[in-house]
Amino acid sequence: MSFQGYLKTIKEKTGNGPAEFRTLAEQKGFTLSGKLKPEIKAGDITNWLKEDFDLGHGHAMAIYALLKGIKDENSK
């Protein structure tokens, strides 16, 4: 599945897109000024997304990649 495919499926399942997940991550204390805090690990993000949004591991990792800056909304 492409990164865009992951984002589309996540939006359909949760109603949240990249901007909303960035806001939610900031509210949860995972990010500061739009950047993932150094002490936050992938497992912290995936556990949150699995518990609160019932996302699978791959979809949760897509959001982690987005928050980490590895990928962005235009990545394929």
N, CA, C and O atoms as a CHARMM CRD file, in Angstrom:
* protein
*
  304
    1    1 MET  N      0.84700  -1.17100   0.00000 PROA 1      0.00000
    2    1 MET  CA     0.00000   0.00000   0.00000 PROA 1      0.00000
    3    1 MET  C      0.89700   1.24000   0.00000 PROA 1      0.00000
    4    1 MET  O      1.89900   1.28800   0.71400 PROA 1      0.00000
    5    2 SER  N      0.53400   2.22900  -0.79700 PROA 2      0.00000
    6    2 SER  CA     1.30000   3.46800  -0.83700 PROA 2      0.00000
    7    2 SER  C      1.03000   4.30300   0.41300 PROA 2      0.00000
    8    2 SER  O      0.04900   4.07800   1.12200 PROA 2      0.00000
    9    3 PHE  N      1.90000   5.25600   0.67100 PROA 3      0.00000
   10    3 PHE  CA     1.70600   6.13100   1.82600 PROA 3      0.00000
   11    3 PHE  C      0.39100   6.88500   1.69300 PROA 3      0.00000
   12    3 PHE  O     -0.33100   7.05900   2.67600 PROA 3      0.00000
   13    4 GLN  N      0.07700   7.33200   0.48300 PROA 4      0.00000
   14    4 GLN  CA    -1.19800   8.02500   0.25500 PROA 4      0.00000
   15    4 GLN  C     -2.37500   7.09500   0.53000 PROA 4      0.00000
   16    4 GLN  O     -3.40700   7.52700   1.04300 PROA 4      0.00000
   17    5 GLY  N     -2.21900   5.82500   0.19000 PROA 5      0.00000
   18    5 GLY  CA    -3.25400   4.83600   0.48300 PROA 5      0.00000
   19    5 GLY  C     -3.47400   4.68300   1.97900 PROA 5      0.00000
   20    5 GLY  O     -4.61000   4.58500   2.44400 PROA 5      0.00000
   21    6 TYR  N     -2.37700   4.66300   2.73000 PROA 6      0.00000
   22    6 TYR  CA    -2.48700   4.60600   4.19100 PROA 6      0.00000
   23    6 TYR  C     -3.24400   5.82000   4.71700 PROA 6      0.00000
   24    6 TYR  O     -4.16900   5.67600   5.51600 PROA 6      0.00000
   25    7 LEU  N     -2.85500   7.02000   4.27100 PROA 7      0.00000
   26    7 LEU  CA    -3.50600   8.23900   4.76100 PROA 7      0.00000
   27    7 LEU  C     -4.99200   8.26400   4.43000 PROA 7      0.00000
   28    7 LEU  O     -5.81200   8.68300   5.24700 PROA 7      0.00000
   29    8 LYS  N     -5.33100   7.81400   3.23100 PROA 8      0.00000
   30    8 LYS  CA    -6.74200   7.78500   2.82300 PROA 8      0.00000
   31    8 LYS  C     -7.53700   6.83500   3.71800 PROA 8      0.00000
   32    8 LYS  O     -8.61600   7.18500   4.19500 PROA 8      0.00000
   33    9 THR  N     -7.01100   5.65300   3.94100 PROA 9      0.00000
   34    9 THR  CA    -7.69200   4.66400   4.77900 PROA 9      0.00000
   35    9 THR  C     -7.82300   5.16000   6.21900 PROA 9      0.00000
   36    9 THR  O     -8.86500   4.97600   6.84800 PROA 9      0.00000
   37   10 ILE  N     -6.77800   5.78300   6.73500 PROA 10     0.00000
   38   10 ILE  CA    -6.81400   6.32200   8.09900 PROA 10     0.00000
   39   10 ILE  C     -7.89100   7.39500   8.20800 PROA 10     0.00000
   40   10 ILE  O     -8.65000   7.41400   9.17700 PROA 10     0.00000
   41   11 LYS  N     -7.96200   8.28100   7.23000 PROA 11     0.00000
   42   11 LYS  CA    -8.98000   9.34900   7.22600 PROA 11     0.00000
   43   11 LYS  C    -10.37900   8.74400   7.18900 PROA 11     0.00000
   44   11 LYS  O    -11.26800   9.18800   7.91600 PROA 11     0.00000
   45   12 GLU  N    -10.57800   7.73700   6.35100 PROA 12     0.00000
   46   12 GLU  CA   -11.88900   7.08200   6.26200 PROA 12     0.00000
   47   12 GLU  C    -12.26600   6.41100   7.58000 PROA 12     0.00000
   48   12 GLU  O    -13.42600   6.45700   7.99000 PROA 12     0.00000
   49   13 LYS  N    -11.29600   5.79200   8.24100 PROA 13     0.00000
   50   13 LYS  CA   -11.57700   5.05200   9.47400 PROA 13     0.00000
   51   13 LYS  C    -11.76400   5.96100  10.68300 PROA 13     0.00000
   52   13 LYS  O    -12.62300   5.71000  11.52800 PROA 13     0.00000
   53   14 THR  N    -10.95400   7.02200  10.76100 PROA 14     0.00000
   54   14 THR  CA   -10.95200   7.84700  11.97400 PROA 14     0.00000
   55   14 THR  C    -11.60300   9.21400  11.80400 PROA 14     0.00000
   56   14 THR  O    -11.99600   9.84600  12.78500 PROA 14     0.00000
   57   15 GLY  N    -11.71700   9.66700  10.56200 PROA 15     0.00000
   58   15 GLY  CA   -12.20300  11.02400  10.31200 PROA 15     0.00000
   59   15 GLY  C    -11.11100  12.07100  10.46600 PROA 15     0.00000
   60   15 GLY  O    -11.37000  13.26600  10.32000 PROA 15     0.00000
   61   16 ASN  N     -9.89500  11.63300  10.76000 PROA 16     0.00000
   62   16 ASN  CA    -8.77000  12.54700  10.97600 PROA 16     0.00000
   63   16 ASN  C     -7.73400  12.41300   9.87300 PROA 16     0.00000
   64   16 ASN  O     -7.37900  11.31200   9.45300 PROA 16     0.00000
   65   17 GLY  N     -7.25900  13.56200   9.41700 PROA 17     0.00000
   66   17 GLY  CA    -6.17700  13.60300   8.45300 PROA 17     0.00000
   67   17 GLY  C     -4.88000  14.00600   9.12900 PROA 17     0.00000
   68   17 GLY  O     -4.82700  14.10800  10.35500 PROA 17     0.00000
   69   18 PRO  N     -3.83700  14.23600   8.35000 PROA 18     0.00000
   70   18 PRO  CA    -2.53900  14.59900   8.91600 PROA 18     0.00000
   71   18 PRO  C     -2.57700  15.80600   9.86000 PROA 18     0.00000
   72   18 PRO  O     -1.97300  15.76800  10.93200 PROA 18     0.00000
   73   19 ALA  N     -3.27100  16.85900   9.47700 PROA 19     0.00000
   74   19 ALA  CA    -3.32100  18.06000  10.32600 PROA 19     0.00000
   75   19 ALA  C     -3.96200  17.75200  11.67100 PROA 19     0.00000
   76   19 ALA  O     -3.49300  18.21700  12.70900 PROA 19     0.00000
   77   20 GLU  N     -5.03300  16.96900  11.65000 PROA 20     0.00000
   78   20 GLU  CA    -5.71400  16.61700  12.90000 PROA 20     0.00000
   79   20 GLU  C     -4.82000  15.75200  13.79000 PROA 20     0.00000
   80   20 GLU  O     -4.78300  15.94200  15.00600 PROA 20     0.00000
   81   21 PHE  N     -4.10800  14.81300  13.19100 PROA 21     0.00000
   82   21 PHE  CA    -3.21600  13.97200  13.99600 PROA 21     0.00000
   83   21 PHE  C     -2.05300  14.78000  14.56500 PROA 21     0.00000
   84   21 PHE  O     -1.59100  14.49800  15.67100 PROA 21     0.00000
   85   22 ARG  N     -1.58000  15.76800  13.83600 PROA 22     0.00000
   86   22 ARG  CA    -0.53500  16.64100  14.38700 PROA 22     0.00000
   87   22 ARG  C     -1.06200  17.40400  15.60300 PROA 22     0.00000
   88   22 ARG  O     -0.37400  17.52200  16.61700 PROA 22     0.00000
   89   23 THR  N     -2.28000  17.91700  15.49400 PROA 23     0.00000
   90   23 THR  CA    -2.89700  18.63700  16.61400 PROA 23     0.00000
   91   23 THR  C     -3.10500  17.71300  17.80200 PROA 23     0.00000
   92   23 THR  O     -2.79300  18.07700  18.93600 PROA 23     0.00000
   93   24 LEU  N     -3.62900  16.52100  17.55100 PROA 24     0.00000
   94   24 LEU  CA    -3.86000  15.55800  18.62800 PROA 24     0.00000
   95   24 LEU  C     -2.55300  15.15000  19.30700 PROA 24     0.00000
   96   24 LEU  O     -2.49800  15.02200  20.53000 PROA 24     0.00000
   97   25 ALA  N     -1.51200  14.95000  18.51800 PROA 25     0.00000
   98   25 ALA  CA    -0.20800  14.57200  19.08000 PROA 25     0.00000
   99   25 ALA  C      0.33800  15.68800  19.96400 PROA 25     0.00000
  100   25 ALA  O      0.93500  15.42400  21.00700 PROA 25     0.00000
  101   26 GLU  N      0.13400  16.92100  19.55000 PROA 26     0.00000
  102   26 GLU  CA     0.58200  18.06200  20.36400 PROA 26     0.00000
  103   26 GLU  C     -0.19600  18.09600  21.67800 PROA 26     0.00000
  104   26 GLU  O      0.38200  18.31500  22.74200 PROA 26     0.00000
  105   27 GLN  N     -1.51000  17.87800  21.59800 PROA 27     0.00000
  106   27 GLN  CA    -2.35100  17.87200  22.79800 PROA 27     0.00000
  107   27 GLN  C     -1.95500  16.74900  23.75800 PROA 27     0.00000
  108   27 GLN  O     -2.04600  16.91100  24.97500 PROA 27     0.00000
  109   28 LYS  N     -1.51800  15.62200  23.21700 PROA 28     0.00000
  110   28 LYS  CA    -1.10100  14.48500  24.05000 PROA 28     0.00000
  111   28 LYS  C      0.31100  14.67300  24.61800 PROA 28     0.00000
  112   28 LYS  O      0.75200  13.88900  25.45900 PROA 28     0.00000
  113   29 GLY  N      1.01300  15.70500  24.16000 PROA 29     0.00000
  114   29 GLY  CA     2.36000  15.95700  24.65500 PROA 29     0.00000
  115   29 GLY  C      3.45000  15.20600  23.91300 PROA 29     0.00000
  116   29 GLY  O      4.58400  15.13200  24.38600 PROA 29     0.00000
  117   30 PHE  N      3.11900  14.64600  22.75500 PROA 30     0.00000
  118   30 PHE  CA     4.10500  13.90700  21.97200 PROA 30     0.00000
  119   30 PHE  C      4.98700  14.82600  21.12700 PROA 30     0.00000
  120   30 PHE  O      6.12300  14.47800  20.80200 PROA 30     0.00000
  121   31 THR  N      4.45800  16.00000  20.77500 PROA 31     0.00000
  122   31 THR  CA     5.19600  16.92100  19.92000 PROA 31     0.00000
  123   31 THR  C      5.29000  18.28400  20.59100 PROA 31     0.00000
  124   31 THR  O      4.55300  18.59800  21.52600 PROA 31     0.00000
  125   32 LEU  N      6.21100  19.07400  20.08500 PROA 32     0.00000
  126   32 LEU  CA     6.37300  20.44400  20.52600 PROA 32     0.00000
  127   32 LEU  C      6.68800  21.26600  19.29000 PROA 32     0.00000
  128   32 LEU  O      7.65700  20.99400  18.58100 PROA 32     0.00000
  129   33 SER  N      5.87100  22.26700  19.03800 PROA 33     0.00000
  130   33 SER  CA     6.03800  23.11100  17.84900 PROA 33     0.00000
  131   33 SER  C      6.07000  22.27800  16.57100 PROA 33     0.00000
  132   33 SER  O      6.83300  22.56800  15.64900 PROA 33     0.00000
  133   34 GLY  N      5.24200  21.24600  16.52400 PROA 34     0.00000
  134   34 GLY  CA     5.11500  20.42700  15.32700 PROA 34     0.00000
  135   34 GLY  C      6.17700  19.35700  15.14700 PROA 34     0.00000
  136   34 GLY  O      6.15400  18.63100  14.15400 PROA 34     0.00000
  137   35 LYS  N      7.10300  19.24400  16.08300 PROA 35     0.00000
  138   35 LYS  CA     8.16600  18.23600  15.96900 PROA 35     0.00000
  139   35 LYS  C      8.02500  17.21100  17.08500 PROA 35     0.00000
  140   35 LYS  O      7.74300  17.55200  18.23400 PROA 35     0.00000
  141   36 LEU  N      8.22700  15.95700  16.72400 PROA 36     0.00000
  142   36 LEU  CA     8.16800  14.87200  17.70500 PROA 36     0.00000
  143   36 LEU  C      9.28200  15.07300  18.73100 PROA 36     0.00000
  144   36 LEU  O     10.43800  15.28700  18.36500 PROA 36     0.00000
  145   37 LYS  N      8.93700  15.00400  19.99700 PROA 37     0.00000
  146   37 LYS  CA     9.94700  15.14900  21.05100 PROA 37     0.00000
  147   37 LYS  C     10.92400  13.97500  20.97100 PROA 37     0.00000
  148   37 LYS  O     10.51800  12.85300  20.66700 PROA 37     0.00000
  149   38 PRO  N     12.20600  14.22400  21.24200 PROA 38     0.00000
  150   38 PRO  CA    13.22600  13.16500  21.10900 PROA 38     0.00000
  151   38 PRO  C     12.96100  11.94100  21.97600 PROA 38     0.00000
  152   38 PRO  O     13.32100  10.82600  21.59700 PROA 38     0.00000
  153   39 GLU  N     12.34500  12.13200  23.12200 PROA 39     0.00000
  154   39 GLU  CA    12.10900  11.00000  24.02300 PROA 39     0.00000
  155   39 GLU  C     10.91500  10.13800  23.61400 PROA 39     0.00000
  156   39 GLU  O     10.69800   9.07200  24.19100 PROA 39     0.00000
  157   40 ILE  N     10.14700  10.58500  22.63300 PROA 40     0.00000
  158   40 ILE  CA     8.97800   9.82800  22.18000 PROA 40     0.00000
  159   40 ILE  C      9.42400   8.79600  21.15100 PROA 40     0.00000
  160   40 ILE  O     10.04800   9.13200  20.14400 PROA 40     0.00000
  161   41 LYS  N      9.09900   7.56200  21.41500 PROA 41     0.00000
  162   41 LYS  CA     9.48600   6.45000  20.53900 PROA 41     0.00000
  163   41 LYS  C      8.30100   6.00400  19.68900 PROA 41     0.00000
  164   41 LYS  O      7.15400   6.35200  19.96800 PROA 41     0.00000
  165   42 ALA  N      8.59500   5.24000  18.66300 PROA 42     0.00000
  166   42 ALA  CA     7.54800   4.74000  17.77200 PROA 42     0.00000
  167   42 ALA  C      6.47200   3.99200  18.54900 PROA 42     0.00000
  168   42 ALA  O      5.28400   4.14100  18.26400 PROA 42     0.00000
  169   43 GLY  N      6.87900   3.19400  19.52200 PROA 43     0.00000
  170   43 GLY  CA     5.92100   2.42700  20.31800 PROA 43     0.00000
  171   43 GLY  C      4.93900   3.29700  21.07400 PROA 43     0.00000
  172   43 GLY  O      3.78500   2.91100  21.25700 PROA 43     0.00000
  173   44 ASP  N      5.38000   4.47100  21.51900 PROA 44     0.00000
  174   44 ASP  CA     4.47600   5.39300  22.20700 PROA 44     0.00000
  175   44 ASP  C      3.35200   5.83500  21.27200 PROA 44     0.00000
  176   44 ASP  O      2.18400   5.88400  21.66000 PROA 44     0.00000
  177   45 ILE  N      3.72500   6.15300  20.04200 PROA 45     0.00000
  178   45 ILE  CA     2.74300   6.62200  19.06200 PROA 45     0.00000
  179   45 ILE  C      1.84700   5.47400  18.61200 PROA 45     0.00000
  180   45 ILE  O      0.62600   5.62600  18.55700 PROA 45     0.00000
  181   46 THR  N      2.44000   4.32800  18.29100 PROA 46     0.00000
  182   46 THR  CA     1.61200   3.22100  17.79900 PROA 46     0.00000
  183   46 THR  C      0.65600   2.72200  18.87800 PROA 46     0.00000
  184   46 THR  O     -0.48700   2.38300  18.57100 PROA 46     0.00000
  185   47 ASN  N      1.09700   2.66900  20.12400 PROA 47     0.00000
  186   47 ASN  CA     0.18900   2.24600  21.20200 PROA 47     0.00000
  187   47 ASN  C     -0.98600   3.20000  21.33700 PROA 47     0.00000
  188   47 ASN  O     -2.12800   2.76200  21.47200 PROA 47     0.00000
  189   48 TRP  N     -0.71800   4.49700  21.30200 PROA 48     0.00000
  190   48 TRP  CA    -1.77500   5.51300  21.36800 PROA 48     0.00000
  191   48 TRP  C     -2.78500   5.32500  20.22600 PROA 48     0.00000
  192   48 TRP  O     -3.99400   5.29800  20.45500 PROA 48     0.00000
  193   49 LEU  N     -2.28000   5.19900  19.01100 PROA 49     0.00000
  194   49 LEU  CA    -3.16400   5.09700  17.84600 PROA 49     0.00000
  195   49 LEU  C     -3.94200   3.78300  17.82300 PROA 49     0.00000
  196   49 LEU  O     -5.09700   3.75300  17.39900 PROA 49     0.00000
  197   50 LYS  N     -3.32000   2.71100  18.27300 PROA 50     0.00000
  198   50 LYS  CA    -4.02000   1.42500  18.34200 PROA 50     0.00000
  199   50 LYS  C     -5.12500   1.47900  19.38600 PROA 50     0.00000
  200   50 LYS  O     -6.22900   0.99200  19.14300 PROA 50     0.00000
  201   51 GLU  N     -4.84100   2.06900  20.55200 PROA 51     0.00000
  202   51 GLU  CA    -5.82000   2.12300  21.63900 PROA 51     0.00000
  203   51 GLU  C     -6.95100   3.10700  21.35800 PROA 51     0.00000
  204   51 GLU  O     -8.12300   2.77800  21.54400 PROA 51     0.00000
  205   52 ASP  N     -6.60700   4.30800  20.91200 PROA 52     0.00000
  206   52 ASP  CA    -7.61700   5.35600  20.75300 PROA 52     0.00000
  207   52 ASP  C     -8.35600   5.30900  19.42000 PROA 52     0.00000
  208   52 ASP  O     -9.50400   5.74700  19.33700 PROA 52     0.00000
  209   53 PHE  N     -7.71600   4.78400  18.37600 PROA 53     0.00000
  210   53 PHE  CA    -8.31800   4.81400  17.04400 PROA 53     0.00000
  211   53 PHE  C     -8.45300   3.44400  16.40400 PROA 53     0.00000
  212   53 PHE  O     -8.93300   3.33700  15.27600 PROA 53     0.00000
  213   54 ASP  N     -8.04300   2.39800  17.09800 PROA 54     0.00000
  214   54 ASP  CA    -8.12800   1.03200  16.59600 PROA 54     0.00000
  215   54 ASP  C     -7.39900   0.86100  15.25900 PROA 54     0.00000
  216   54 ASP  O     -7.84200   0.10700  14.39300 PROA 54     0.00000
  217   55 LEU  N     -6.28200   1.56800  15.10500 PROA 55     0.00000
  218   55 LEU  CA    -5.48800   1.42400  13.89200 PROA 55     0.00000
  219   55 LEU  C     -4.58500   0.20500  14.01900 PROA 55     0.00000
  220   55 LEU  O     -4.15500  -0.15600  15.11400 PROA 55     0.00000
  221   56 GLY  N     -4.30700  -0.41700  12.89200 PROA 56     0.00000
  222   56 GLY  CA    -3.35200  -1.50900  12.86000 PROA 56     0.00000
  223   56 GLY  C     -1.93500  -0.95700  12.92100 PROA 56     0.00000
  224   56 GLY  O     -1.72300   0.25400  12.85000 PROA 56     0.00000
  225   57 HSD  N     -0.97500  -1.85200  13.05300 PROA 57     0.00000
  226   57 HSD  CA     0.41700  -1.42900  13.22000 PROA 57     0.00000
  227   57 HSD  C      0.92600  -0.62300  12.01900 PROA 57     0.00000
  228   57 HSD  O      1.55800   0.41800  12.19900 PROA 57     0.00000
  229   58 GLY  N      0.66100  -1.09000  10.81700 PROA 58     0.00000
  230   58 GLY  CA     1.14200  -0.38700   9.62100 PROA 58     0.00000
  231   58 GLY  C      0.56800   1.01100   9.49300 PROA 58     0.00000
  232   58 GLY  O      1.28200   1.95400   9.15400 PROA 58     0.00000
  233   59 HSD  N     -0.72300   1.14500   9.76400 PROA 59     0.00000
  234   59 HSD  CA    -1.35900   2.45700   9.68300 PROA 59     0.00000
  235   59 HSD  C     -0.83700   3.37800  10.78500 PROA 59     0.00000
  236   59 HSD  O     -0.62400   4.56800  10.55300 PROA 59     0.00000
  237   60 ALA  N     -0.63300   2.83300  11.97600 PROA 60     0.00000
  238   60 ALA  CA    -0.08100   3.62900  13.07300 PROA 60     0.00000
  239   60 ALA  C      1.34300   4.08400  12.74200 PROA 60     0.00000
  240   60 ALA  O      1.72600   5.21000  13.06000 PROA 60     0.00000
  241   61 MET  N      2.11800   3.21900  12.11100 PROA 61     0.00000
  242   61 MET  CA     3.48300   3.58900  11.72700 PROA 61     0.00000
  243   61 MET  C      3.48400   4.67800  10.65400 PROA 61     0.00000
  244   61 MET  O      4.41300   5.48300  10.59600 PROA 61     0.00000
  245   62 ALA  N      2.46600   4.71100   9.81600 PROA 62     0.00000
  246   62 ALA  CA     2.35900   5.78200   8.82200 PROA 62     0.00000
  247   62 ALA  C      2.20000   7.13100   9.52400 PROA 62     0.00000
  248   62 ALA  O      2.81300   8.11900   9.12000 PROA 62     0.00000
  249   63 ILE  N      1.38600   7.17200  10.56500 PROA 63     0.00000
  250   63 ILE  CA     1.21800   8.41800  11.31900 PROA 63     0.00000
  251   63 ILE  C      2.50800   8.75600  12.06300 PROA 63     0.00000
  252   63 ILE  O      2.88200   9.92600  12.14700 PROA 63     0.00000
  253   64 TYR  N      3.18400   7.75700  12.59800 PROA 64     0.00000
  254   64 TYR  CA     4.48100   7.99800  13.24000 PROA 64     0.00000
  255   64 TYR  C      5.45500   8.62400  12.23500 PROA 64     0.00000
  256   64 TYR  O      6.13800   9.59400  12.56300 PROA 64     0.00000
  257   65 ALA  N      5.52300   8.08300  11.03000 PROA 65     0.00000
  258   65 ALA  CA     6.41600   8.61900   9.99600 PROA 65     0.00000
  259   65 ALA  C      6.06200  10.06800   9.67900 PROA 65     0.00000
  260   65 ALA  O      6.94500  10.89200   9.44500 PROA 65     0.00000
  261   66 LEU  N      4.78700  10.36900   9.67100 PROA 66     0.00000
  262   66 LEU  CA     4.32100  11.73200   9.43400 PROA 66     0.00000
  263   66 LEU  C      4.78300  12.65600  10.56800 PROA 66     0.00000
  264   66 LEU  O      5.32800  13.73000  10.31500 PROA 66     0.00000
  265   67 LEU  N      4.56300  12.23400  11.80900 PROA 67     0.00000
  266   67 LEU  CA     4.92900  13.05400  12.96600 PROA 67     0.00000
  267   67 LEU  C      6.44400  13.19700  13.10700 PROA 67     0.00000
  268   67 LEU  O      6.93500  14.23600  13.54700 PROA 67     0.00000
  269   68 LYS  N      7.17100  12.16500  12.73800 PROA 68     0.00000
  270   68 LYS  CA     8.63600  12.16500  12.83200 PROA 68     0.00000
  271   68 LYS  C      9.26300  13.01100  11.72600 PROA 68     0.00000
  272   68 LYS  O     10.41500  13.42900  11.84400 PROA 68     0.00000
  273   69 GLY  N      8.51000  13.26600  10.64900 PROA 69     0.00000
  274   69 GLY  CA     9.03200  14.03600   9.53100 PROA 69     0.00000
  275   69 GLY  C      9.68000  13.18000   8.46400 PROA 69     0.00000
  276   69 GLY  O     10.29000  13.70100   7.53000 PROA 69     0.00000
  277   70 ILE  N      9.55200  11.86500   8.59700 PROA 70     0.00000
  278   70 ILE  CA    10.09300  10.94000   7.60100 PROA 70     0.00000
  279   70 ILE  C      9.28100  11.04000   6.31300 PROA 70     0.00000
  280   70 ILE  O      9.82100  10.94400   5.21100 PROA 70     0.00000
  281   71 LYS  N      7.98200  11.23400   6.47400 PROA 71     0.00000
  282   71 LYS  CA     7.05100  11.37900   5.34900 PROA 71     0.00000
  283   71 LYS  C      6.22500  12.63900   5.56700 PROA 71     0.00000
  284   71 LYS  O      6.14600  13.16200   6.67800 PROA 71     0.00000
  285   72 ASP  N      5.60400  13.12400   4.47400 PROA 72     0.00000
  286   72 ASP  CA     4.65500  14.22200   4.59600 PROA 72     0.00000
  287   72 ASP  C      3.43900  13.92500   3.73100 PROA 72     0.00000
  288   72 ASP  O      3.36600  12.87700   3.09000 PROA 72     0.00000
  289   73 GLU  N      2.49000  14.84400   3.71400 PROA 73     0.00000
  290   73 GLU  CA     1.24000  14.61100   2.99000 PROA 73     0.00000
  291   73 GLU  C      1.44700  14.34500   1.50600 PROA 73     0.00000
  292   73 GLU  O      0.58400  13.74500   0.86500 PROA 73     0.00000
  293   74 ASN  N      2.56700  14.77600   0.95000 PROA 74     0.00000
  294   74 ASN  CA     2.83300  14.60500  -0.47800 PROA 74     0.00000
  295   74 ASN  C      3.66400  13.37000  -0.80200 PROA 74     0.00000
  296   74 ASN  O      3.90700  13.08100  -1.97400 PROA 74     0.00000
  297   75 SER  N      4.09900  12.64300   0.21100 PROA 75     0.00000
  298   75 SER  CA     4.89700  11.43200  -0.01900 PROA 75     0.00000
  299   75 SER  C      4.05700  10.37200  -0.70900 PROA 75     0.00000
  300   75 SER  O      2.84300  10.29800  -0.51900 PROA 75     0.00000
  301   76 LYS  N      4.71700   9.55900  -1.50800 PROA 76     0.00000
  302   76 LYS  CA     3.98700   8.51700  -2.24500 PROA 76     0.00000
  303   76 LYS  C      3.99600   7.21500  -1.52700 PROA 76     0.00000
  304   76 LYS  O      3.42600   6.23800  -2.01300 PROA 76     0.00000
